[in-house]
C-alpha cells in the first residue's frame, strides 16, 4: 500500500500570512507616526527656528571693510590715504570649479596666469563663505569686460572697496612700509573674521607695526539673494528685515617725520646709494629716515606683478633693502669722539696730552704697519685736535692703550652692537666685537684668539665693528644730550575716528653715567672744531663754512675691503662698489641741539666731501627760515611725560679709576 500524501494546510498558511501582515502594518504605522511626529516637530514645534534658517539661505551677510587709518607727518600732511577702487571677489562655496573659474578670468585678461596657483592656495585656507579678493584694483575697461560676461561666473562679483594710496610715491617708503595682498602666510596668524572682505594688510614699517590700530573694525550688511547668489530687492512677497552695522574706521597714525625735511634729505642724497637719519635728540623723534634707492609702495597696494617684483628683487642696488635700519657698515672715524670720551673718563689721557703723529703706527714687537691717509695731520696733537682733524695714528695709540675690554665696556651703554629699540620692525643690531664674541663666532681655535692689532683697528672704527645709520644717529643724539638717551620713534601719537588725539610719551632709556660735564664739553668742543677753521681747520669746515648756526660733527671714511700692507689705495683704480663708504654725524645748534644727523653714502669716498654736504642741507632745511636765519626753537608737541624704559637690569655705569663728578 502506497504512503499517505499530506494535503496542503491552508488554515495554517493563512494564519502565518495574517501574522506577517500584522507585523508589517504595525511597522508601517510606527513609521507613519514617526514621520508625522517629525513633521510636527519641524513644522510646528521648531517652526520659527527652521524658518529663520530657511530665510538665511536667502539672506547673505556681507562684510563692510573699515576704512584704514591715515598716516600723517608731524605737520599734518597726508602720507598715506585711501582711494575707492573696484575689486573682484570670489565666494568659494558658490563657485563649482574654482581653478576653471580663475583660468577663464585669466583668459579675459582680468587675472595673470602666474597668480592662479597662489590664489588657489589663498582660497583653500579661507573660509568657504568669505568673499576672497582675487583682483585688488580694476580699471573701468576691466569692469565693463567682466560685467558683460558676469553670468558665466557664479560666486564671482565686483565690489567697491578702498585701496591704499601713497600720494608721494617712494618718499619715506622705508619708514612707512607698504600694504599688500593678504597672503596664505598672513591668514595663519590673523583673525579671519576681523579681516573678512579686507584685501590688504601692512607688510613693513609703520603699516605693519601699527596694523592693529590702522585696520579698524569691520561692519556688515545683510543682502537678499536669489538662487544664483545675486542680490535682489525682494523674492515674491518676502521682504526681510535686513540688518546693517557700520564699520569703525582705523586710527590715524601721527608720525614724527617731517615730509619737507624728508624731501630735502632724499634730494640731497639722490643719485647715490645710502641713508640719512635725522632725529630730535631731546625726545627721540625721527625727523627724516632715508634709504636710497627706494621703490613705489603703490605697486604693492594695487597688486604687484611677478615681473615688477623680480625687477625690484634682482636690482643690484637693492631698492627693497632698508639701509637706514638694516644696513651694517664699519663706523669709520665717527667712533673717535666716543673713544676720546672713554679715555678722558678713564683718565688714560688728559685733554691737552700731546701725542706725536707721523702717519704710521707700530705695535711693539710687530712688523705690521698701520698707515694714515696722506692728508692726515702730522706733528704733536692733543685730543681735541685729533678729533677735529681726524688723526688715525692718535686713535691707533689711544685704542691700544685703552685695551679692548675697557673700550667695549664704555661703548656698550651708547648702544653699539645693540638695536636702538625704534618702534618699527626690521632693525639690525650691528656688531660690537669683543674677545668673548670672537670665541663664539669662529670655529677654528686659531681664529678664536683676539689679537692686539684688532684693538688698534677698532680705534678708527674698522675691523669687525659694524653700525647702522640709525644707530649712529642715536649715538649722535646721546652725545648732543650729554648722556641722555631717548629711544628713536617714528610714531608720536594716534587719532581716532572722532578726532580725539592721544600723544605717546617719549621713552627715555638709561643715561650714560660716570662721565663728567667737563669731559662732555671737551669732546663736544672738539666736534665743533670739525666744522670750523680757526686755530686749525677741521675736516668738515668747508661743508659748514658760513653756517648760521654752530654745528658739532665728525667725518668718517669706512673701508670696504682690506688694502695689502705694501699697497696703496687709489679710488680711481678700484671698482666702484669696493670704494670706501662716506660717513658724517652731527648735531646742531651745538649749544642747544634740536637735530642730530647721520649720513652714509655708499662707496663715495671721504665723508668730508661727500657726506657732510648732505648733512648741511638737511640741517639748513630744518633750522633756517626762508631768509636763511635761525628759526626760534619749535614748541614741543603736547605729549605725556617721558616714560622710562622698562626696568630690566641695572643701568650700565662706566667704570673709572676715579670718576669725575
TIRO-636744 format. One line per field, with one value per residue (C-alpha): residue number from 0; residue in three letters; x, y, z. Coordinates in steps of 0.001 Angstrom, whole numbers, plus 500000, padded with zeros to 6 digits. Example, Ala and Ser with C-alpha at 12.3 -4.5 7.8 and 13.67 -1.06 7.14 Angstrom:
k: (0	1);
r: (Ala	Ser);
u: (512300	513670);
v: (495500	498940);
w: (507800	507140);
END
This chain:
k: (0	1	2	3	4	5	6	7	8	9	10	11	12	13	14	15	16	17	18	19	20	21	22	23	24	25	26	27	28	29	30	31	32	33	34	35	36	37	38	39	40	41	42	43	44	45	46	47	48	49	50	51	52	53	54	55	56	57	58	59	60	61	62	63	64	65	66	67	68	69	70	71	72	73	74	75	76	77	78	79	80	81	82	83	84	85	86	87	88	89	90	91	92	93	94	95	96	97	98	99	100	101	102	103	104	105	106	107	108	109	110	111	112	113	114	115	116	117	118	119	120	121	122	123	124	125	126	127	128	129	130	131	132	133	134	135	136	137	138	139	140	141	142	143	144	145	146	147	148	149	150	151	152	153	154	155	156	157	158	159	160	161	162	163	164	165	166	167	168	169	170	171	172	173	174	175	176	177	178	179	180	181	182	183	184	185	186	187	188	189	190	191	192	193	194	195	196	197	198	199	200	201	202	203	204	205	206	207	208	209	210	211	212	213	214	215	216	217	218	219	220	221	222	223	224	225	226	227	228	229	230	231	232	233	234	235	236	237	238	239	240	241	242	243	244	245	246	247	248	249	250	251	252	253	254	255	256	257	258	259	260	261	262	263	264	265	266	267	268	269	270	271	272	273	274	275	276	277	278	279	280	281	282	283	284	285	286	287	288	289	290	291	292	293	294	295	296	297	298	299	300	301	302	303	304	305	306	307	308	309	310	311	312	313	314	315	316	317	318	319	320	321	322	323	324	325	326	327	328	329	330	331	332	333	334	335	336	337	338	339	340	341	342	343	344	345	346	347	348	349	350	351	352	353	354	355	356	357	358	359	360	361	362	363	364	365	366	367	368	369	370	371	372	373	374	375	376	377	378	379	380	381	382	383	384	385	386	387	388	389	390	391	392	393	394	395	396	397	398	399	400	401	402	403	404	405	406	407	408	409	410	411	412	413	414	415	416	417	418	419	420	421	422	423	424	425	426	427	428	429	430	431	432	433	434	435	436	437	438	439	440	441	442	443	444	445	446	447	448	449	450	451	452	453	454	455	456	457	458	459	460	461	462	463	464	465	466	467	468	469	470	471	472	473	474	475	476	477	478	479	480	481	482	483	484	485	486	487	488	489	490	491	492	493	494	495	496	497	498	499	500	501	502	503	504	505	506	507	508	509	510	511	512	513	514	515	516	517	518	519	520	521	522	523	524	525	526	527	528	529	530	531	532	533	534	535	536	537	538	539	540	541	542	543	544	545	546	547	548	549	550	551	552	553	554	555	556	557	558	559	560	561	562	563	564	565	566	567	568	569	570	571	572	573	574	575	576	577	578	579	580	581	582	583	584	585	586	587	588	589	590	591	592	593	594	595	596	597	598	599	600	601	602	603	604	605	606	607	608	609	610	611	612	613	614	615	616	617	618	619	620	621	622	623	624	625	626	627	628	629	630	631	632	633	634	635	636	637	638	639	640	641	642	643	644	645	646	647	648	649	650	651	652	653	654	655	656	657	658	659	660);
r: (Unk	Unk	Unk	Unk	Unk	Unk	Unk	Unk	Unk	Unk	Unk	Unk	Unk	Unk	Unk	Unk	Unk	Unk	Unk	Unk	Unk	Unk	Unk	Unk	Unk	Unk	Unk	Unk	Unk	Unk	Unk	Unk	Unk	Unk	Unk	Unk	Unk	Unk	Unk	Unk	Unk	Unk	Unk	Unk	Unk	Unk	Unk	Unk	Unk	Unk	Unk	Unk	Unk	Unk	Unk	Unk	Unk	Unk	Unk	Unk	Unk	Unk	Unk	Unk	Unk	Unk	Unk	Unk	Unk	Unk	Unk	Unk	Unk	Unk	Unk	Unk	Unk	Unk	Unk	Unk	Unk	Unk	Unk	Unk	Unk	Unk	Unk	Unk	Unk	Unk	Unk	Unk	Unk	Unk	Unk	Unk	Unk	Unk	Unk	Unk	Unk	Unk	Unk	Unk	Unk	Unk	Unk	Unk	Unk	Unk	Unk	Unk	Unk	Unk	Unk	Unk	Unk	Unk	Unk	Unk	Unk	Unk	Unk	Unk	Unk	Unk	Unk	Unk	Unk	Unk	Unk	Unk	Unk	Unk	Unk	Unk	Unk	Unk	Unk	Unk	Unk	Unk	Unk	Unk	Unk	Unk	Unk	Unk	Unk	Unk	Unk	Unk	Unk	Unk	Unk	Unk	Unk	Unk	Unk	Unk	Unk	Unk	Unk	Unk	Unk	Unk	Unk	Unk	Unk	Unk	Unk	Unk	Unk	Unk	Unk	Unk	Unk	Unk	Unk	Unk	Unk	Unk	Unk	Unk	Unk	Unk	Unk	Unk	Unk	Unk	Unk	Unk	Unk	Unk	Unk	Unk	Unk	Unk	Unk	Unk	Unk	Unk	Unk	Unk	Unk	Unk	Unk	Unk	Unk	Unk	Unk	Unk	Unk	Unk	Unk	Unk	Unk	Unk	Unk	Unk	Unk	Unk	Unk	Unk	Unk	Unk	Unk	Unk	Unk	Unk	Unk	Unk	Unk	Unk	Unk	Unk	Unk	Unk	Unk	Unk	Unk	Unk	Unk	Unk	Unk	Unk	Unk	Unk	Unk	Unk	Unk	Unk	Unk	Unk	Unk	Unk	Unk	Unk	Unk	Unk	Unk	Unk	Unk	Unk	Unk	Unk	Unk	Unk	Unk	Unk	Unk	Unk	Unk	Unk	Unk	Unk	Unk	Unk	Unk	Unk	Unk	Unk	Unk	Unk	Unk	Unk	Unk	Unk	Unk	Unk	Unk	Unk	Unk	Unk	Unk	Unk	Unk	Unk	Unk	Unk	Unk	Unk	Unk	Unk	Unk	Unk	Unk	Unk	Unk	Unk	Unk	Unk	Unk	Unk	Unk	Unk	Unk	Unk	Unk	Unk	Unk	Unk	Unk	Unk	Unk	Unk	Unk	Unk	Unk	Unk	Unk	Unk	Unk	Unk	Unk	Unk	Unk	Unk	Unk	Unk	Unk	Unk	Unk	Unk	Unk	Unk	Unk	Unk	Unk	Unk	Unk	Unk	Unk	Unk	Unk	Unk	Unk	Unk	Unk	Unk	Unk	Unk	Unk	Unk	Unk	Unk	Unk	Unk	Unk	Unk	Unk	Unk	Unk	Unk	Unk	Unk	Unk	Unk	Unk	Unk	Unk	Unk	Unk	Unk	Unk	Unk	Unk	Unk	Unk	Unk	Unk	Unk	Unk	Unk	Unk	Unk	Unk	Unk	Unk	Unk	Unk	Unk	Unk	Unk	Unk	Unk	Unk	Unk	Unk	Unk	Unk	Unk	Unk	Unk	Unk	Unk	Unk	Unk	Unk	Unk	Unk	Unk	Unk	Unk	Unk	Unk	Unk	Unk	Unk	Unk	Unk	Unk	Unk	Unk	Unk	Unk	Unk	Unk	Unk	Unk	Unk	Unk	Unk	Unk	Unk	Unk	Unk	Unk	Unk	Unk	Unk	Unk	Unk	Unk	Unk	Unk	Unk	Unk	Unk	Unk	Unk	Unk	Unk	Unk	Unk	Unk	Unk	Unk	Unk	Unk	Unk	Unk	Unk	Unk	Unk	Unk	Unk	Unk	Unk	Unk	Unk	Unk	Unk	Unk	Unk	Unk	Unk	Unk	Unk	Unk	Unk	Unk	Unk	Unk	Unk	Unk	Unk	Unk	Unk	Unk	Unk	Unk	Unk	Unk	Unk	Unk	Unk	Unk	Unk	Unk	Unk	Unk	Unk	Unk	Unk	Unk	Unk	Unk	Unk	Unk	Unk	Unk	Unk	Unk	Unk	Unk	Unk	Unk	Unk	Unk	Unk	Unk	Unk	Unk	Unk	Unk	Unk	Unk	Unk	Unk	Unk	Unk	Unk	Unk	Unk	Unk	Unk	Unk	Unk	Unk	Unk	Unk	Unk	Unk	Unk	Unk	Unk	Unk	Unk	Unk	Unk	Unk	Unk	Unk	Unk	Unk	Unk	Unk	Unk	Unk	Unk	Unk	Unk	Unk	Unk	Unk	Unk	Unk	Unk	Unk	Unk	Unk	Unk	Unk	Unk	Unk	Unk	Unk	Unk	Unk	Unk	Unk	Unk	Unk	Unk	Unk	Unk	Unk	Unk	Unk	Unk	Unk	Unk	Unk	Unk	Unk	Unk	Unk	Unk	Unk	Unk	Unk	Unk	Unk	Unk	Unk	Unk	Unk	Unk	Unk	Unk	Unk	Unk	Unk	Unk	Unk	Unk	Unk	Unk	Unk	Unk	Unk	Unk	Unk	Unk	Unk	Unk	Unk	Unk	Unk	Unk	Unk	Unk	Unk	Unk	Unk	Unk	Unk	Unk	Unk	Unk	Unk	Unk	Unk	Unk	Unk	Unk	Unk	Unk	Unk	Unk);
u: (500000	501433	502153	499550	500089	499875	497306	498242	497295	495633	494465	497991	499275	496500	497409	501091	500157	497928	500711	503142	500644	500023	503748	504204	501159	502479	505833	504150	502023	505114	506910	503882	503691	507422	507030	504061	505895	508916	506705	505053	508486	509739	506601	505106	507444	510533	508821	510453	513952	513826	512003	514899	517395	515499	515414	519161	519534	518001	519879	523654	525805	528402	531291	531817	535569	536595	538443	542149	543592	545633	549337	550172	553501	554259	552787	549544	550463	548890	551489	549201	545493	542711	541106	537906	538520	536659	537689	536989	535973	535087	532931	534391	531194	529351	531954	531652	535104	537440	540510	538471	536861	540223	541545	538533	539102	542736	541649	539606	542704	541316	543932	547521	548064	551039	548774	546381	548318	548819	545144	544111	546176	544675	541140	541873	542797	539930	536517	534081	531567	534081	534466	538077	539642	541270	541959	542656	542146	540256	540098	536795	537557	538108	534905	532947	534651	533589	530071	529044	530214	529139	526515	529314	530912	528654	530156	532320	531351	532702	532629	533578	536337	539011	542635	545791	547291	550665	550476	554251	555127	558505	559058	559956	558864	561344	559875	556233	556400	553545	550387	549978	547501	546728	548707	548412	551004	549127	545947	547755	548190	545328	541736	539979	536629	538167	539678	536618	536293	539668	542188	545272	547457	550545	553783	556652	557407	554650	551993	552955	553912	550702	548431	546033	545409	545204	542916	539788	536715	534705	530928	528390	525159	522550	521664	518703	519969	518389	519240	522307	523603	522879	521464	517794	515353	512669	511647	507919	506106	509132	510572	513123	514185	517810	520335	523403	526273	528553	532313	534588	537452	541016	543001	545124	548830	550633	554234	557300	558565	558790	558000	559574	562808	562437	562200	565337	567252	566237	567067	570486	571267	569714	571853	573671	573129	572978	570963	570162	568645	567756	566200	565380	567875	565620	562857	563921	561524	562784	562508	563730	564572	566027	567228	568065	567248	563634	560514	556917	554659	551636	552885	552113	548834	547404	548870	552440	553156	555760	557922	557716	558671	561526	562866	562976	564315	567069	568185	571851	571169	568685	565821	563831	566654	566277	569816	568886	567774	569328	572479	575546	578841	582170	581734	584980	586227	582767	583789	586565	584513	583201	586666	588053	585336	586249	589908	589075	586633	589119	591947	594005	594860	594178	592563	595813	598068	600200	600899	603349	601712	603829	601273	602431	601891	603610	602722	605712	607254	605176	606301	602778	602388	599160	599233	597246	595817	598163	596144	596253	597769	601350	603144	602154	598362	596137	592753	590529	592737	592957	589147	588630	591279	590611	594054	594148	597565	596417	593494	595580	597694	594682	592835	595942	596421	592780	592521	589521	587845	587684	586655	583795	582588	582375	580817	578077	575912	575921	574177	576965	576136	572517	569241	568083	564545	562911	559152	559170	560425	563361	566229	569622	571836	575201	578241	580458	583329	584858	587126	584093	582183	585124	585384	581741	581728	584591	585070	588810	590802	593348	590533	589112	592092	591710	594837	596165	596027	592252	592017	594096	591701	588770	590356	589271	586031	587415	587824	584770	582932	579554	576892	573686	572895	570069	572472	574912	572134	571015	574586	574985	571811	573280	576397	574221	572259	575411	574365	570581	569212	565840	564640	564087	560470	558618	555147	554334	550539	547228	543885	540596	537629	536058	539138	540498	544291	546443	550093	552684	555293	558925	560779	563919	566313	569225	571590	575361	576722	580137	581143	581911	580408	583933	584734	581496	582476	585960	584572	581691	584046	586303	583308	582536	586125	585397	583071	585233	588541	590109	593345	593273	590777	588514	587760	584234	584886	584366	580915	579822	581502	579141	576534	574081	574413	577180	577276	579226	580183	582553	583558	584231	585560	584957	586987	585050	587989	591460	594339	597502	600362	602542	599712	598204	594510	593540	589806	590252	591552	589157	585764	583018	581371	584687	585393	585215	581913	581488	580101	579175	577464	576487	574107	573062	572818	575707	574679	571044	570703	567454	568588	571088	572004	573858	574637	576025	576928	577973	581241	581574	584976	585717	582961	584082	583452	580580	578529	578996	577384	574284	574054	574487	571491	569373	570290	569754	566298	565288	566909	566714	563790	563221	565664	568432	568136	567958	564349	563182	563165	559890	557272	557132	554019	551795	552914	552761	555856	558798	558344	561340	562394	561032	563362	565446	568990	570719	571829	575422	577906	581256	583976	586858	589756	588160	585055	584589	581547);
v: (500000	503451	506017	508694	512111	515145	517668	521454	523212	526380	527405	527406	529422	531914	532413	532902	535494	537327	537497	538845	541372	542491	542978	544889	547006	547781	548772	550978	552537	553226	554714	556841	558009	558814	560741	562631	563308	564567	566789	568150	568802	570577	572414	573210	572815	574247	576281	579561	578067	576413	579334	581552	579083	578891	582645	582620	580854	583926	586462	586729	588614	590721	592360	596104	596681	599526	602476	602118	604862	607609	608291	611966	613686	615974	618957	617192	616392	613140	610488	607501	607734	605610	605620	603906	601049	598233	594858	591380	588924	585240	583331	579768	577908	579440	578523	574946	574741	577308	576649	576615	579904	581525	580278	581755	585087	584974	584316	587523	589409	590035	587894	586994	583265	583133	584228	581282	578829	581416	582396	578738	578369	581525	580358	576936	578367	580901	580199	578913	581700	584572	586829	586396	589268	587946	591258	594352	597235	597123	599724	600876	598830	595687	596272	596541	593442	591390	592859	591568	588034	588104	585361	582914	583295	582238	583244	585982	589632	593169	595190	598771	598849	601225	600690	602263	605247	606881	610387	610919	607608	606427	609281	607834	604379	602553	604228	603938	600435	599395	597283	594245	591486	589162	586006	582411	583031	586119	584060	581787	584482	586963	586845	585873	587186	590593	590641	589347	591370	593003	592667	594433	594156	596042	594393	596597	599731	601707	599983	596631	597593	599581	597241	596706	600429	601162	598280	599360	597173	595813	596159	594049	594252	591630	591279	589370	586990	584657	581024	582113	584202	587547	590312	591177	593624	591043	587454	587160	588520	588023	591289	590582	592923	593317	594464	596648	597561	600382	599757	601653	603316	602626	605151	607733	607494	610765	610453	612232	612556	615996	615477	618792	617697	614202	615674	617742	614752	612489	615197	615744	612025	611483	609557	607665	604540	605392	606540	609630	609563	612803	612848	615195	614290	615709	613115	610572	611771	610604	613678	612037	608456	607978	604841	605145	603836	603222	601919	602968	601294	601865	598890	596592	598323	597774	594265	593957	591682	588935	590735	594006	592272	590361	593608	595103	591973	591425	595051	595191	598493	596680	599194	596917	596937	599385	600698	603018	600180	597077	598232	597436	599170	599861	603051	604608	607672	608513	606371	608777	611208	608305	606756	610135	610380	606883	607836	611048	609276	606516	609028	607299	610745	614377	616621	618518	615447	615707	612661	612712	611545	610860	608938	605451	603276	600093	597743	596764	593596	593669	594417	595338	598995	600934	603831	607025	608886	611221	614268	613303	615876	615358	616504	616855	616599	616820	615078	617942	618449	614692	614524	617687	616804	613045	611674	607894	607490	609260	606831	603801	604630	605503	602257	600201	601945	601558	597890	596056	595352	598999	600112	597571	598378	602078	601694	599285	601777	604068	601320	599913	596330	596682	597647	601130	599904	602030	601496	599887	596412	595079	596802	595083	595471	595997	594468	595475	592985	591631	588685	586821	587450	586183	582989	582237	583454	581370	577609	577093	577527	579813	582137	582475	584461	588223	589925	593335	594533	594086	596562	599004	598636	599311	602657	604017	602026	599305	595564	593685	596790	597330	600000	601061	604661	604657	603557	606333	608943	607657	607756	611274	612237	610862	612983	616025	615459	614787	611270	611442	608575	608572	605655	606637	606631	607213	607438	610052	609784	608404	609983	608098	608484	611056	613274	612602	612625	610525	611587	608987	609727	609615	606711	607686	604787	604514	607502	607367	607554	608296	610974	614457	617552	618834	615740	616076	619669	618690	616178	618381	621325	619038	618085	621791	622166	619639	622145	625252	626666	628774	627651	624692	623574	620645	618029	619371	623112	623577	621958	624196	627409	630345	628358	630456	628085	626207	622505	619749	616935	614152	612813	609163	607041	603296	600795	598161	595805	595391	597047	594942	596002	597389	598540	601993	602668	604516	605104	605706	602193	600392	599030	601480	599082	598453	602094	603487	604488	608135	608930	612124	612650	615997	617846	621494	624086	622874	624891	623682	620770	620373	617888	615035	613593	610574	610383	607373	607493	604087	603830	607617	608093	610764	611730	615362	615910	613518	613023	616323	618449	616246	616798	620558	620676	618680	620881	624094	622924	622153	625021	628007	630094	631325	634205	631899	632900	630517	629739	630075	626777	624998	624307	620674	618713	618021	614686	612768	612967	610938	607301	605430	602201	599026	598069	595012	595079	597885	600688	600305	602557	603473	602129	604520	604905	607978	609210	612960	614483);
w: (500000	498995	501798	502539	500816	503083	501956	501984	505310	504046	507504	508823	505880	506368	509995	509037	506428	508887	511455	508868	507616	511182	511791	508542	509284	512742	511299	508713	511416	513522	510511	509738	513328	513260	510042	511365	514602	512696	510555	513681	515188	512071	511079	514491	517426	515695	513039	513989	514163	510745	509236	510273	508816	505554	505291	505914	502592	501016	503134	502832	505305	503548	505441	505160	505490	507750	506269	507008	509179	507570	508056	508627	509162	512092	510214	509271	505662	504473	503778	503170	502333	500823	497388	496185	493783	492066	493407	492023	494734	494901	497430	497497	498401	495453	492827	491446	489814	491293	489152	485955	487009	487652	484314	482492	484269	483218	479642	479853	480959	484453	486216	485456	484777	487141	490015	489788	491989	494742	494559	494806	497982	499457	498613	500115	503531	503533	504993	502384	502969	502987	499999	498855	496861	493689	491930	494011	491613	488298	485577	484086	480985	483051	484992	481731	480318	483337	483525	480082	480987	484596	484141	483364	486787	489678	493016	491473	491730	491711	494928	495634	498228	499437	498497	499868	498102	498716	497199	497434	495770	497119	499586	503027	501885	504127	507209	506169	504733	502480	502340	500131	499402	502306	501623	502708	505429	506671	507084	509531	512169	511707	512925	509708	510870	511545	508043	506155	502975	503558	500758	502173	505233	506387	505323	506535	508533	510221	508110	509617	513176	513718	511742	514676	515101	511374	510440	512321	512933	510041	509839	507933	505956	505139	501469	499917	497215	494666	493937	491915	494794	493097	495237	494653	496204	497036	496479	495870	498877	501111	502364	505095	507836	506795	509374	508891	511211	510173	510326	512707	510856	511907	513889	512124	512904	513628	512559	513849	510258	508685	504996	504000	505620	504167	500652	501200	502568	499682	497133	498755	498555	495116	492666	495427	497467	501122	504098	506124	509601	511371	514822	517666	520407	523122	522656	520016	517287	513884	511654	508455	507581	504112	502376	498692	496260	497208	495482	494899	497512	495245	493216	496148	497046	493567	493221	492005	489063	489198	486650	488606	491851	490238	488796	492313	493999	491442	491158	492222	494011	496305	496439	498774	501347	504237	504613	507476	509776	508296	506540	508656	507908	509637	511648	510438	512300	513665	516647	517666	519828	521919	522240	523267	525912	527111	527503	529374	531684	532377	532903	530249	528884	529599	527025	526477	526340	523211	521062	518176	514944	511878	509739	510805	513868	515040	517843	519964	518604	515411	511871	510765	509824	510338	507915	507903	504933	503070	504216	507880	510239	511383	514487	518126	518573	521628	521858	520574	517508	516912	516824	514781	512198	512454	513223	512775	514387	517558	517910	516994	520042	522172	521406	522066	525423	526489	525511	524136	527475	528548	525057	524867	528395	527523	524058	525070	527050	523987	522054	519910	518963	520109	518446	519339	520059	517354	517120	513651	512913	510960	512770	512899	515987	514314	515989	518899	518675	521875	522727	524062	520820	518777	520785	519981	516373	514992	514878	514435	517678	515995	514858	518360	519637	519991	518647	519781	516185	516202	519054	517012	514068	516387	517250	513855	513581	511316	511688	512878	514115	512380	512879	511157	510165	512707	515455	514639	514600	518004	519378	517990	519844	523081	522549	521868	525089	527120	528025	527979	525925	524140	522079	518445	517331	514070	515648	518254	518508	517248	516388	516497	514151	516467	516204	519694	519720	522029	522235	523092	525692	524549	526103	527991	528403	530831	530541	530243	533752	535171	532646	533954	532408	531734	529664	527700	526953	525720	523221	522041	521562	519523	517345	516924	515747	512995	511295	511852	510720	513491	515185	512799	510168	510975	508352	507618	507785	504036	504129	507049	506009	506579	508514	510514	513456	515217	514432	516149	513815	512867	509482	508770	505935	506162	504178	502258	501775	503271	501452	501291	503559	500785	498500	498199	497974	494786	494343	490609	490039	492393	491293	492299	494754	496514	497255	500770	502352	503394	506880	508656	512008	513509	515794	515904	517262	519379	522448	522408	519975	518036	515404	515209	511830	510491	506775	504926	501240	499974	498036	497840	499458	502058	504463	504499	500805	500154	503338	505206	502437	502624	506379	505892	503527	505954	508919	506964	505887	509465	511349	508994	507764	504213	504794	505959	509616	512544	513442	517035	518867	517952	520586	521584	520650	523651	524992	528194	530384	529153	530004	531364	529708	531224	534074	533312	534594	536478	534168	532986	534685	533211	535476	536021	538355	539930	538197	537887	539494);
END
